Amino acid sequence: MLDNYLPILIFILVGILVGVGPLALGYLLGPRRPDQDKNAPYECGFEAFETARLKFDVRYYLVAILFILFDLEIAFLFPWAVVLDELGVFAFWAMVVFLGILVVGFFYEWKKGALEWE
């Protein structure tokens, strides 16, 4: 019974070895000569002039959400288009409704000014 799980165990061990092996080799064989410049935070070649805890404008997140929204639209659209002949008329109209909802959301964001960047 346990013979069936041997390939899975080998696969897990090889995966761990491939993931951890290069990290361990780099740690063991890599040079350790830190100096002040290597330990300093790097930001475009000059010292940081503000804190890293700045608040982002909410429009940044709206643009990101719009990107995810339209990325998902394409992810649903390609497989649907490939098998459209097999799915029939109901699937066509279901996708039309889906795309219509996305278009309404797009126009709403457009009218609210979420696509405007200052």
C-alpha positions, 0 to 999 in steps of 0.5 A: 500500500505504501509503495504507491506513495513512493513517487510522491515522496520522491517528487516532494524531496526533489522539489525541496532540494531544488528550492532550498539547495541553491539558497543553501549553496549561496549561503555556504559558498557566497562571500561575506564582506559587508561594508557600509555601502552594501548595508545602506538602503538604496533608493535611486542612487541617493539618500531617501528623503521621505519615509516609506510609510506614505499613503497612496492616492485611492485612484492608484487602487482604482486603476489596479482594480480596473486592470484586474477586472479587465484582465479577468474579462479576457481570461473568461473571454478566450476560452469562451470564444474557443468553444462557442460553437459547442456552447450554443446560443445561451452561452452567447447571451450569457457572455453578452450580459457579462460584457455588458455589466463590465462595460457599465462598470467601466463607464461608471468609473470613467464618469467618476474620474477614476481614469484621470491622473493628475 
